[in-house]
Structures are given as structure tokens and as C-alpha cells.
Amino acid sequence: GLELEGRVKVVAPMPGKVVRVLVAEGDEVEKGQGIVVVEAMKMQNEIKSPKAGKIVAIEAKEGAPVNAGQALLTVE
């Protein structure tokens, strides 16, 4: 499979609210690991990491609304 290179911004797939941020800056994550939970239309959606790497920036704030396409965090 094609591995994503460099920094990858993880964005919200739909408008909603950030319920939980499951990682901290500096955390090592696996591809497919749950990193943020976004609630949309009363359903909780676990956003998964698109690649293995390290969390270098977290823009998502718990309890904050997000728009579709808004950056949640960055994995390097």
C-alpha cells in the first residue's frame, strides 16, 4: 500500500463537536488508531490516524465545534 509521507493533517470528515481527544502531542500512533472522537447528529465517530507516526500538533479542543474539513491534528 501507499504510505503517506511527511506531515499529514487529519481533518474532520463532517461538521460536529469534538467529544474527546485520545492522544497528546508527542504520542506515537499506529495507522488506524483512534485519535479523536467527533460527535455528529448524535453519533460518535472515532477519527483514525491515516498513518503510523508521531502527533506533532493538536488543533482539536474537547467540547469545541468543528466544521467539515477543519484540521483536528497533525501526524508526522
Secondary structure, 3 states (H helix, E strand, C coil): CCCCCCCEEEECCCCEEEEEECCCCCCEECCCCEEEEEEECCEEEEEECCCCEEEEEECCCCCCEECCCCEEEEEC
